[in-house]
Amino acid sequence: MLVNKFYNNLKTGLLLGLMASLILIAGVMIAGQQGLMIAIILAAVMNFVSFFFSDKIALMSAGAQEVGPETELYQIVAELAQGAGLPMPRVYISPQAAPNAFATGRGPNHAAVCATSGLLQMLNRREIAAVMGHELTHVKNRDVLTMTVTATIAAAFTYLSYMFYFGGGRRDRDDVHPLLAILLIILGPIAAALIQAAISRSREYNADTGGAELTGNPQALASALEKIHAAAGQIPLEVNPAFNHLFIAEPRGVGQSIANLFQTHPPLEKRLLNLIGREHTGQFRSAVA
C-alpha cells in the first residue's frame, strides 16, 4: 500500500508541475508576465472563496441534511473517524435515490461526509462502512486542498482566453505567431482538464486503498463500488457537474467514448483490481475495533 500511495502521490506532484509549467509558458507567450499574473490572481481569488464555501455549496446542491448520533450512518462514521485518528466530521444524508457519497471541507477540522438515501438503502452495513472509510481517507489526505490548487491553475487558462479574445493578448508580438497563440488558448484548457482528471483519478486510488486499510475489508468496498456503478446508468444523480470529482463514483454513467478521457474517476475494473488484487496479502488490517 505504501508503494502504491507513494507512486500516486509522485504522479500527482508531477502532473501538478506539468500543469503549472504549461500555464506559465502559454501565459507568457499569449499575455506576457503582467497578463499572466492577473489571470493567476483572479483564478486564485475565485478558488480561495470556493475553498472556504464549497462544502456548503456542495451539500446544498445535494439537498443534504445533517444527522446526529441517533442514526446508523453517524455511528459508523464516528467509529471510523476514531480508528483513523480524525476529528469527528459533520455527517449528512442526501435524499437522492442514486447510491453515492462524498466528502468535502477544507481539512480534517472542517470536514463533512455525505451519503445518499439510495446508498443507505442499497448497501449493507459493512459496505457503507467501506464507502465512508474511502471518504474519510479523502479528508485525511486533504484531497480537497489538492483539487482546489489544481482548479486554480486550470481556471487561469480561462482568464487567459478572455484576455486574448477581448484585446488583452499580445497579438502584436513578432515572436509569437497568431495561430500558435490561438492553438495554445484552445488546446491549453483541454490539456489542463486532462491533467486535472488524471490527478483526481490518482486521488481515488489512494482513497480506495486507504478506505480498505481503515476497515480491513477490501471486498466490502469492491462490492459497494460494483453496486454503485451498476446503478449509476439507471438512476441519475442530479448534482452540479462541477462537484463530480467529490463523489466516490462518477455521478452519471459515461459510455466508452472520448468523454472517458475527462472522467474524474478510474474505470471500475481498475479500482477492483487495485483492491482485490491485494486482498489476501495481509496488507489491509482494520484500524477499527
Number of C-alpha atoms within 10 A of each C-alpha: 14 11 8 13 17 12 14 19 16 13 16 22 14 13 19 20 11 15 21 15 12 18 24 19 13 20 30 17 21 28 24 17 13 10 20 23 17 16 24 22 15 15 21 20 12 14 20 15 10 17 19 13 13 19 20 14 15 21 22 13 14 21 16 20 13 14 15 12 12 8 10 14 22 21 15 18 24 19 15 25 22 14 16 21 11 17 14 19 23 20 23 24 23 23 15 20 18 25 29 28 27 25 28 31 24 21 17 20 14 15 23 24 24 27 28 22 18 20 25 19 13 17 18 12 15 17 24 24 26 30 30 28 29 29 28 30 28 27 26 20 16 17 23 23 16 17 19 18 19 24 19 21 25 24 21 24 28 17 20 28 23 15 19 20 13 9 10 15 21 19 19 9 13 8 8 13 13 15 10 13 21 16 11 22 22 14 13 22 21 15 17 25 21 18 21 25 22 21 24 22 21 20 27 27 21 25 25 27 25 27 29 30 24 26 27 21 21 29 17 23 29 24 15 24 24 16 17 24 20 13 21 20 15 11 17 15 20 14 17 12 11 8 17 17 22 23 19 26 23 22 27 19 16 13 9 8 7 9 9 14 15 14 20 25 25 20 14 14 11 10 21 18 12 19 22 17 11 14 16 9 8 8 15 21 13 16 17 14 8
